Amino acid sequence: MPVLIAVPGSEAHAERLGIRLGVTDVHPEIRQFPDGELYVRSRSIASPTPP
């Protein structure tokens, strides 16, 4: 299942683009730690269904 991952500040653009492409747009939670490490989490991406 293709998805479009929106980065902070481009959520509206990702939503419009997702509609045009016919894919779901995902808005992840992104945090940056003081050492530069990133934490990215998305609850919107569905797991593939087992056969």
PDBQT receptor file of N, H, CA, C and O in Angstrom, charges set to zero:
ATOM      1  N   MET A   1       0.842  -1.170   0.000  1.00  0.00    +0.000 N 
ATOM      2  CA  MET A   1       0.000   0.000   0.000  1.00  0.00    +0.000 C 
ATOM      3  C   MET A   1       0.892   1.240   0.000  1.00  0.00    +0.000 C 
ATOM      4  O   MET A   1       1.584   1.485   0.988  1.00  0.00    +0.000 OA
ATOM      5  N   PRO A   2       0.898   2.017  -1.058  1.00  0.00    +0.000 N 
ATOM      6  CA  PRO A   2       1.718   3.232  -1.098  1.00  0.00    +0.000 C 
ATOM      7  C   PRO A   2       1.151   4.308  -0.180  1.00  0.00    +0.000 C 
ATOM      8  O   PRO A   2      -0.064   4.473  -0.074  1.00  0.00    +0.000 OA
ATOM      9  N   VAL A   3       2.034   5.027   0.471  1.00  0.00    +0.000 N 
ATOM     10  H   VAL A   3       3.021   4.893   0.385  1.00  0.00    +0.000 HD
ATOM     11  CA  VAL A   3       1.640   6.155   1.317  1.00  0.00    +0.000 C 
ATOM     12  C   VAL A   3       2.554   7.331   1.018  1.00  0.00    +0.000 C 
ATOM     13  O   VAL A   3       3.647   7.164   0.478  1.00  0.00    +0.000 OA
ATOM     14  N   LEU A   4       2.096   8.513   1.374  1.00  0.00    +0.000 N 
ATOM     15  H   LEU A   4       1.208   8.649   1.813  1.00  0.00    +0.000 HD
ATOM     16  CA  LEU A   4       2.873   9.731   1.225  1.00  0.00    +0.000 C 
ATOM     17  C   LEU A   4       3.142  10.250   2.629  1.00  0.00    +0.000 C 
ATOM     18  O   LEU A   4       2.203  10.580   3.354  1.00  0.00    +0.000 OA
ATOM     19  N   ILE A   5       4.407  10.328   3.025  1.00  0.00    +0.000 N 
ATOM     20  H   ILE A   5       5.170  10.060   2.436  1.00  0.00    +0.000 HD
ATOM     21  CA  ILE A   5       4.758  10.768   4.373  1.00  0.00    +0.000 C 
ATOM     22  C   ILE A   5       5.007  12.269   4.361  1.00  0.00    +0.000 C 
ATOM     23  O   ILE A   5       5.900  12.760   3.671  1.00  0.00    +0.000 OA
ATOM     24  N   ALA A   6       4.203  12.988   5.136  1.00  0.00    +0.000 N 
ATOM     25  H   ALA A   6       3.477  12.590   5.697  1.00  0.00    +0.000 HD
ATOM     26  CA  ALA A   6       4.316  14.448   5.221  1.00  0.00    +0.000 C 
ATOM     27  C   ALA A   6       5.350  14.819   6.274  1.00  0.00    +0.000 C 
ATOM     28  O   ALA A   6       5.374  14.245   7.363  1.00  0.00    +0.000 OA
ATOM     29  N   VAL A   7       6.194  15.773   5.945  1.00  0.00    +0.000 N 
ATOM     30  H   VAL A   7       6.174  16.239   5.061  1.00  0.00    +0.000 HD
ATOM     31  CA  VAL A   7       7.149  16.286   6.927  1.00  0.00    +0.000 C 
ATOM     32  C   VAL A   7       6.540  17.522   7.578  1.00  0.00    +0.000 C 
ATOM     33  O   VAL A   7       5.675  18.165   6.985  1.00  0.00    +0.000 OA
ATOM     34  N   PRO A   8       6.980  17.867   8.795  1.00  0.00    +0.000 N 
ATOM     35  CA  PRO A   8       6.406  19.022   9.478  1.00  0.00    +0.000 C 
ATOM     36  C   PRO A   8       6.458  20.283   8.612  1.00  0.00    +0.000 C 
ATOM     37  O   PRO A   8       7.481  20.608   8.009  1.00  0.00    +0.000 OA
ATOM     38  N   GLY A   9       5.334  20.970   8.572  1.00  0.00    +0.000 N 
ATOM     39  H   GLY A   9       4.503  20.705   9.061  1.00  0.00    +0.000 HD
ATOM     40  CA  GLY A   9       5.237  22.189   7.794  1.00  0.00    +0.000 C 
ATOM     41  C   GLY A   9       4.685  21.985   6.392  1.00  0.00    +0.000 C 
ATOM     42  O   GLY A   9       4.364  22.956   5.707  1.00  0.00    +0.000 OA
ATOM     43  N   SER A  10       4.569  20.730   5.953  1.00  0.00    +0.000 N 
ATOM     44  H   SER A  10       4.830  19.940   6.509  1.00  0.00    +0.000 HD
ATOM     45  CA  SER A  10       4.058  20.477   4.599  1.00  0.00    +0.000 C 
ATOM     46  C   SER A  10       2.815  19.594   4.613  1.00  0.00    +0.000 C 
ATOM     47  O   SER A  10       2.492  18.952   3.613  1.00  0.00    +0.000 OA
ATOM     48  N   GLU A  11       2.126  19.563   5.737  1.00  0.00    +0.000 N 
ATOM     49  H   GLU A  11       2.388  20.084   6.549  1.00  0.00    +0.000 HD
ATOM     50  CA  GLU A  11       0.961  18.687   5.865  1.00  0.00    +0.000 C 
ATOM     51  C   GLU A  11      -0.127  19.000   4.836  1.00  0.00    +0.000 C 
ATOM     52  O   GLU A  11      -0.686  18.086   4.230  1.00  0.00    +0.000 OA
ATOM     53  N   ALA A  12      -0.428  20.282   4.635  1.00  0.00    +0.000 N 
ATOM     54  H   ALA A  12       0.026  21.025   5.128  1.00  0.00    +0.000 HD
ATOM     55  CA  ALA A  12      -1.480  20.662   3.682  1.00  0.00    +0.000 C 
ATOM     56  C   ALA A  12      -1.078  20.272   2.259  1.00  0.00    +0.000 C 
ATOM     57  O   ALA A  12      -1.902  19.775   1.492  1.00  0.00    +0.000 OA
ATOM     58  N   HIS A  13       0.178  20.498   1.912  1.00  0.00    +0.000 N 
ATOM     59  H   HIS A  13       0.848  20.903   2.535  1.00  0.00    +0.000 HD
ATOM     60  CA  HIS A  13       0.664  20.128   0.574  1.00  0.00    +0.000 C 
ATOM     61  C   HIS A  13       0.593  18.611   0.391  1.00  0.00    +0.000 C 
ATOM     62  O   HIS A  13       0.171  18.133  -0.662  1.00  0.00    +0.000 OA
ATOM     63  N   ALA A  14       1.000  17.857   1.403  1.00  0.00    +0.000 N 
ATOM     64  H   ALA A  14       1.343  18.245   2.259  1.00  0.00    +0.000 HD
ATOM     65  CA  ALA A  14       0.966  16.395   1.317  1.00  0.00    +0.000 C 
ATOM     66  C   ALA A  14      -0.464  15.895   1.153  1.00  0.00    +0.000 C 
ATOM     67  O   ALA A  14      -0.709  14.938   0.419  1.00  0.00    +0.000 OA
ATOM     68  N   GLU A  15      -1.402  16.535   1.830  1.00  0.00    +0.000 N 
ATOM     69  H   GLU A  15      -1.203  17.313   2.427  1.00  0.00    +0.000 HD
ATOM     70  CA  GLU A  15      -2.803  16.129   1.709  1.00  0.00    +0.000 C 
ATOM     71  C   GLU A  15      -3.307  16.349   0.279  1.00  0.00    +0.000 C 
ATOM     72  O   GLU A  15      -3.951  15.470  -0.293  1.00  0.00    +0.000 OA
ATOM     73  N   ARG A  16      -3.017  17.509  -0.293  1.00  0.00    +0.000 N 
ATOM     74  H   ARG A  16      -2.494  18.223   0.171  1.00  0.00    +0.000 HD
ATOM     75  CA  ARG A  16      -3.437  17.790  -1.674  1.00  0.00    +0.000 C 
ATOM     76  C   ARG A  16      -2.766  16.831  -2.662  1.00  0.00    +0.000 C 
ATOM     77  O   ARG A  16      -3.415  16.311  -3.570  1.00  0.00    +0.000 OA
ATOM     78  N   LEU A  17      -1.475  16.604  -2.480  1.00  0.00    +0.000 N 
ATOM     79  H   LEU A  17      -0.947  17.027  -1.743  1.00  0.00    +0.000 HD
ATOM     80  CA  LEU A  17      -0.742  15.705  -3.365  1.00  0.00    +0.000 C 
ATOM     81  C   LEU A  17      -1.254  14.274  -3.235  1.00  0.00    +0.000 C 
ATOM     82  O   LEU A  17      -1.398  13.567  -4.233  1.00  0.00    +0.000 OA
ATOM     83  N   GLY A  18      -1.528  13.849  -2.000  1.00  0.00    +0.000 N 
ATOM     84  H   GLY A  18      -1.411  14.423  -1.190  1.00  0.00    +0.000 HD
ATOM     85  CA  GLY A  18      -2.059  12.508  -1.774  1.00  0.00    +0.000 C 
ATOM     86  C   GLY A  18      -3.379  12.282  -2.487  1.00  0.00    +0.000 C 
ATOM     87  O   GLY A  18      -3.622  11.207  -3.036  1.00  0.00    +0.000 OA
ATOM     88  N   ILE A  19      -4.236  13.305  -2.477  1.00  0.00    +0.000 N 
ATOM     89  H   ILE A  19      -4.039  14.178  -2.031  1.00  0.00    +0.000 HD
ATOM     90  CA  ILE A  19      -5.518  13.207  -3.179  1.00  0.00    +0.000 C 
ATOM     91  C   ILE A  19      -5.278  13.057  -4.677  1.00  0.00    +0.000 C 
ATOM     92  O   ILE A  19      -5.902  12.216  -5.325  1.00  0.00    +0.000 OA
ATOM     93  N   ARG A  20      -4.384  13.860  -5.226  1.00  0.00    +0.000 N 
ATOM     94  H   ARG A  20      -3.877  14.542  -4.700  1.00  0.00    +0.000 HD
ATOM     95  CA  ARG A  20      -4.099  13.792  -6.669  1.00  0.00    +0.000 C 
ATOM     96  C   ARG A  20      -3.489  12.454  -7.069  1.00  0.00    +0.000 C 
ATOM     97  O   ARG A  20      -3.768  11.936  -8.150  1.00  0.00    +0.000 OA
ATOM     98  N   LEU A  21      -2.651  11.894  -6.188  1.00  0.00    +0.000 N 
ATOM     99  H   LEU A  21      -2.425  12.314  -5.309  1.00  0.00    +0.000 HD
ATOM    100  CA  LEU A  21      -1.994  10.618  -6.499  1.00  0.00    +0.000 C 
ATOM    101  C   LEU A  21      -2.847   9.410  -6.137  1.00  0.00    +0.000 C 
ATOM    102  O   LEU A  21      -2.561   8.291  -6.563  1.00  0.00    +0.000 OA
ATOM    103  N   GLY A  22      -3.898   9.638  -5.346  1.00  0.00    +0.000 N 
ATOM    104  H   GLY A  22      -4.130  10.546  -5.000  1.00  0.00    +0.000 HD
ATOM    105  CA  GLY A  22      -4.749   8.532  -4.920  1.00  0.00    +0.000 C 
ATOM    106  C   GLY A  22      -4.113   7.676  -3.845  1.00  0.00    +0.000 C 
ATOM    107  O   GLY A  22      -4.361   6.472  -3.780  1.00  0.00    +0.000 OA
ATOM    108  N   VAL A  23      -3.286   8.295  -2.990  1.00  0.00    +0.000 N 
ATOM    109  H   VAL A  23      -3.085   9.274  -3.044  1.00  0.00    +0.000 HD
ATOM    110  CA  VAL A  23      -2.641   7.563  -1.898  1.00  0.00    +0.000 C 
ATOM    111  C   VAL A  23      -2.971   8.229  -0.563  1.00  0.00    +0.000 C 
ATOM    112  O   VAL A  23      -3.406   9.379  -0.521  1.00  0.00    +0.000 OA
ATOM    113  N   THR A  24      -2.762   7.504   0.504  1.00  0.00    +0.000 N 
ATOM    114  H   THR A  24      -2.408   6.569   0.471  1.00  0.00    +0.000 HD
ATOM    115  CA  THR A  24      -2.997   8.021   1.845  1.00  0.00    +0.000 C 
ATOM    116  C   THR A  24      -1.821   8.875   2.279  1.00  0.00    +0.000 C 
ATOM    117  O   THR A  24      -0.666   8.499   2.081  1.00  0.00    +0.000 OA
ATOM    118  N   ASP A  25      -2.117  10.029   2.874  1.00  0.00    +0.000 N 
ATOM    119  H   ASP A  25      -3.056  10.334   3.035  1.00  0.00    +0.000 HD
ATOM    120  CA  ASP A  25      -1.033  10.844   3.427  1.00  0.00    +0.000 C 
ATOM    121  C   ASP A  25      -0.917  10.551   4.917  1.00  0.00    +0.000 C 
ATOM    122  O   ASP A  25      -1.919  10.444   5.623  1.00  0.00    +0.000 OA
ATOM    123  N   VAL A  26       0.309  10.425   5.378  1.00  0.00    +0.000 N 
ATOM    124  H   VAL A  26       1.123  10.511   4.805  1.00  0.00    +0.000 HD
ATOM    125  CA  VAL A  26       0.611  10.059   6.759  1.00  0.00    +0.000 C 
ATOM    126  C   VAL A  26       1.336  11.224   7.420  1.00  0.00    +0.000 C 
ATOM    127  O   VAL A  26       2.255  11.805   6.842  1.00  0.00    +0.000 OA
ATOM    128  N   HIS A  27       0.914  11.562   8.641  1.00  0.00    +0.000 N 
ATOM    129  H   HIS A  27       0.168  11.090   9.110  1.00  0.00    +0.000 HD
ATOM    130  CA  HIS A  27       1.521  12.660   9.392  1.00  0.00    +0.000 C 
ATOM    131  C   HIS A  27       2.232  12.073  10.611  1.00  0.00    +0.000 C 
ATOM    132  O   HIS A  27       1.604  11.871  11.650  1.00  0.00    +0.000 OA
ATOM    133  N   PRO A  28       3.528  11.799  10.501  1.00  0.00    +0.000 N 
ATOM    134  CA  PRO A  28       4.243  11.168  11.608  1.00  0.00    +0.000 C 
ATOM    135  C   PRO A  28       4.545  12.148  12.740  1.00  0.00    +0.000 C 
ATOM    136  O   PRO A  28       4.580  13.364  12.551  1.00  0.00    +0.000 OA
ATOM    137  N   GLU A  29       4.760  11.579  13.908  1.00  0.00    +0.000 N 
ATOM    138  H   GLU A  29       4.732  10.591  14.061  1.00  0.00    +0.000 HD
ATOM    139  CA  GLU A  29       5.235  12.348  15.066  1.00  0.00    +0.000 C 
ATOM    140  C   GLU A  29       6.759  12.321  14.984  1.00  0.00    +0.000 C 
ATOM    141  O   GLU A  29       7.359  11.247  14.931  1.00  0.00    +0.000 OA
ATOM    142  N   ILE A  30       7.383  13.491  14.974  1.00  0.00    +0.000 N 
ATOM    143  H   ILE A  30       6.896  14.363  15.018  1.00  0.00    +0.000 HD
ATOM    144  CA  ILE A  30       8.843  13.568  14.850  1.00  0.00    +0.000 C 
ATOM    145  C   ILE A  30       9.401  14.375  16.011  1.00  0.00    +0.000 C 
ATOM    146  O   ILE A  30       8.949  15.487  16.284  1.00  0.00    +0.000 OA
ATOM    147  N   ARG A  31      10.388  13.805  16.689  1.00  0.00    +0.000 N 
ATOM    148  H   ARG A  31      10.755  12.902  16.467  1.00  0.00    +0.000 HD
ATOM    149  CA  ARG A  31      11.082  14.502  17.778  1.00  0.00    +0.000 C 
ATOM    150  C   ARG A  31      12.576  14.426  17.515  1.00  0.00    +0.000 C 
ATOM    151  O   ARG A  31      13.080  13.431  16.995  1.00  0.00    +0.000 OA
ATOM    152  N   GLN A  32      13.275  15.490  17.881  1.00  0.00    +0.000 N 
ATOM    153  H   GLN A  32      12.866  16.298  18.303  1.00  0.00    +0.000 HD
ATOM    154  CA  GLN A  32      14.730  15.476  17.744  1.00  0.00    +0.000 C 
ATOM    155  C   GLN A  32      15.351  15.622  19.122  1.00  0.00    +0.000 C 
ATOM    156  O   GLN A  32      15.014  16.538  19.872  1.00  0.00    +0.000 OA
ATOM    157  N   PHE A  33      16.255  14.717  19.447  1.00  0.00    +0.000 N 
ATOM    158  H   PHE A  33      16.528  13.972  18.838  1.00  0.00    +0.000 HD
ATOM    159  CA  PHE A  33      16.941  14.740  20.726  1.00  0.00    +0.000 C 
ATOM    160  C   PHE A  33      18.118  15.709  20.663  1.00  0.00    +0.000 C 
ATOM    161  O   PHE A  33      18.581  16.048  19.574  1.00  0.00    +0.000 OA
ATOM    162  N   PRO A  34      18.608  16.159  21.825  1.00  0.00    +0.000 N 
ATOM    163  CA  PRO A  34      19.718  17.119  21.849  1.00  0.00    +0.000 C 
ATOM    164  C   PRO A  34      20.965  16.662  21.091  1.00  0.00    +0.000 C 
ATOM    165  O   PRO A  34      21.716  17.492  20.578  1.00  0.00    +0.000 OA
ATOM    166  N   ASP A  35      21.191  15.345  21.017  1.00  0.00    +0.000 N 
ATOM    167  H   ASP A  35      20.581  14.671  21.434  1.00  0.00    +0.000 HD
ATOM    168  CA  ASP A  35      22.376  14.850  20.303  1.00  0.00    +0.000 C 
ATOM    169  C   ASP A  35      22.152  14.743  18.791  1.00  0.00    +0.000 C 
ATOM    170  O   ASP A  35      23.041  14.298  18.065  1.00  0.00    +0.000 OA
ATOM    171  N   GLY A  36      20.965  15.151  18.309  1.00  0.00    +0.000 N 
ATOM    172  H   GLY A  36      20.243  15.512  18.899  1.00  0.00    +0.000 HD
ATOM    173  CA  GLY A  36      20.667  15.135  16.885  1.00  0.00    +0.000 C 
ATOM    174  C   GLY A  36      19.897  13.912  16.419  1.00  0.00    +0.000 C 
ATOM    175  O   GLY A  36      19.416  13.877  15.286  1.00  0.00    +0.000 OA
ATOM    176  N   GLU A  37      19.774  12.904  17.285  1.00  0.00    +0.000 N 
ATOM    177  H   GLU A  37      20.165  12.932  18.205  1.00  0.00    +0.000 HD
ATOM    178  CA  GLU A  37      19.038  11.697  16.921  1.00  0.00    +0.000 C 
ATOM    179  C   GLU A  37      17.560  12.033  16.727  1.00  0.00    +0.000 C 
ATOM    180  O   GLU A  37      17.004  12.867  17.442  1.00  0.00    +0.000 OA
ATOM    181  N   LEU A  38      16.928  11.370  15.744  1.00  0.00    +0.000 N 
ATOM    182  H   LEU A  38      17.380  10.693  15.163  1.00  0.00    +0.000 HD
ATOM    183  CA  LEU A  38      15.511  11.598  15.471  1.00  0.00    +0.000 C 
ATOM    184  C   LEU A  38      14.672  10.424  15.937  1.00  0.00    +0.000 C 
ATOM    185  O   LEU A  38      15.099   9.272  15.863  1.00  0.00    +0.000 OA
ATOM    186  N   TYR A  39      13.476  10.725  16.415  1.00  0.00    +0.000 N 
ATOM    187  H   TYR A  39      13.129  11.660  16.475  1.00  0.00    +0.000 HD
ATOM    188  CA  TYR A  39      12.466   9.737  16.779  1.00  0.00    +0.000 C 
ATOM    189  C   TYR A  39      11.294   9.985  15.836  1.00  0.00    +0.000 C 
ATOM    190  O   TYR A  39      10.722  11.075  15.836  1.00  0.00    +0.000 OA
ATOM    191  N   VAL A  40      10.929   8.989  15.035  1.00  0.00    +0.000 N 
ATOM    192  H   VAL A  40      11.393   8.103  15.035  1.00  0.00    +0.000 HD
ATOM    193  CA  VAL A  40       9.821   9.125  14.094  1.00  0.00    +0.000 C 
ATOM    194  C   VAL A  40       8.836   8.003  14.368  1.00  0.00    +0.000 C 
ATOM    195  O   VAL A  40       9.211   6.832  14.427  1.00  0.00    +0.000 OA
ATOM    196  N   ARG A  41       7.556   8.374  14.538  1.00  0.00    +0.000 N 
ATOM    197  H   ARG A  41       7.251   9.326  14.491  1.00  0.00    +0.000 HD
ATOM    198  CA  ARG A  41       6.536   7.378  14.832  1.00  0.00    +0.000 C 
ATOM    199  C   ARG A  41       5.278   7.713  14.046  1.00  0.00    +0.000 C 
ATOM    200  O   ARG A  41       4.867   8.871  13.974  1.00  0.00    +0.000 OA
ATOM    201  N   SER A  42       4.680   6.700  13.465  1.00  0.00    +0.000 N 
ATOM    202  H   SER A  42       5.013   5.759  13.523  1.00  0.00    +0.000 HD
ATOM    203  CA  SER A  42       3.427   6.896  12.749  1.00  0.00    +0.000 C 
ATOM    204  C   SER A  42       2.459   5.800  13.141  1.00  0.00    +0.000 C 
ATOM    205  O   SER A  42       2.780   4.614  13.080  1.00  0.00    +0.000 OA
ATOM    206  N   ARG A  43       1.290   6.207  13.537  1.00  0.00    +0.000 N 
ATOM    207  H   ARG A  43       1.029   7.171  13.586  1.00  0.00    +0.000 HD
ATOM    208  CA  ARG A  43       0.248   5.233  13.863  1.00  0.00    +0.000 C 
ATOM    209  C   ARG A  43      -0.681   5.010  12.683  1.00  0.00    +0.000 C 
ATOM    210  O   ARG A  43      -1.563   4.153  12.738  1.00  0.00    +0.000 OA
ATOM    211  N   SER A  44      -0.491   5.771  11.620  1.00  0.00    +0.000 N 
ATOM    212  H   SER A  44       0.225   6.467  11.575  1.00  0.00    +0.000 HD
ATOM    213  CA  SER A  44      -1.412   5.732  10.482  1.00  0.00    +0.000 C 
ATOM    214  C   SER A  44      -1.103   4.654   9.456  1.00  0.00    +0.000 C 
ATOM    215  O   SER A  44      -1.991   4.266   8.697  1.00  0.00    +0.000 OA
ATOM    216  N   ILE A  45       0.114   4.166   9.411  1.00  0.00    +0.000 N 
ATOM    217  H   ILE A  45       0.835   4.481  10.027  1.00  0.00    +0.000 HD
ATOM    218  CA  ILE A  45       0.473   3.175   8.394  1.00  0.00    +0.000 C 
ATOM    219  C   ILE A  45      -0.051   1.809   8.828  1.00  0.00    +0.000 C 
ATOM    220  O   ILE A  45       0.313   1.294   9.885  1.00  0.00    +0.000 OA
ATOM    221  N   ALA A  46      -0.903   1.242   7.998  1.00  0.00    +0.000 N 
ATOM    222  H   ALA A  46      -1.198   1.660   7.139  1.00  0.00    +0.000 HD
ATOM    223  CA  ALA A  46      -1.502  -0.055   8.316  1.00  0.00    +0.000 C 
ATOM    224  C   ALA A  46      -0.529  -1.179   7.996  1.00  0.00    +0.000 C 
ATOM    225  O   ALA A  46       0.239  -1.104   7.037  1.00  0.00    +0.000 OA
ATOM    226  N   SER A  47      -0.577  -2.213   8.812  1.00  0.00    +0.000 N 
ATOM    227  H   SER A  47      -1.202  -2.274   9.590  1.00  0.00    +0.000 HD
ATOM    228  CA  SER A  47       0.232  -3.406   8.550  1.00  0.00    +0.000 C 
ATOM    229  C   SER A  47      -0.415  -4.204   7.425  1.00  0.00    +0.000 C 
ATOM    230  O   SER A  47      -1.638  -4.201   7.286  1.00  0.00    +0.000 OA
ATOM    231  N   PRO A  48       0.391  -4.882   6.627  1.00  0.00    +0.000 N 
ATOM    232  CA  PRO A  48      -0.194  -5.714   5.568  1.00  0.00    +0.000 C 
ATOM    233  C   PRO A  48      -1.057  -6.818   6.170  1.00  0.00    +0.000 C 
ATOM    234  O   PRO A  48      -0.746  -7.350   7.235  1.00  0.00    +0.000 OA
ATOM    235  N   THR A  49      -2.119  -7.147   5.496  1.00  0.00    +0.000 N 
ATOM    236  H   THR A  49      -2.372  -6.715   4.631  1.00  0.00    +0.000 HD
ATOM    237  CA  THR A  49      -2.991  -8.213   5.984  1.00  0.00    +0.000 C 
ATOM    238  C   THR A  49      -2.396  -9.560   5.627  1.00  0.00    +0.000 C 
ATOM    239  O   THR A  49      -1.927  -9.763   4.507  1.00  0.00    +0.000 OA
ATOM    240  N   PRO A  50      -2.415 -10.481   6.579  1.00  0.00    +0.000 N 
ATOM    241  CA  PRO A  50      -1.862 -11.808   6.290  1.00  0.00    +0.000 C 
ATOM    242  C   PRO A  50      -2.703 -12.521   5.227  1.00  0.00    +0.000 C 
ATOM    243  O   PRO A  50      -3.907 -12.281   5.129  1.00  0.00    +0.000 OA
ATOM    244  N   PRO A  51      -2.079 -13.391   4.435  1.00  0.00    +0.000 N 
ATOM    245  CA  PRO A  51      -2.826 -14.112   3.370  1.00  0.00    +0.000 C 
ATOM    246  C   PRO A  51      -3.869 -15.053   3.921  1.00  0.00    +0.000 C 
ATOM    247  O   PRO A  51      -4.566 -15.718   3.155  1.00  0.00    +0.000 OA
TER     248      PRO A  51
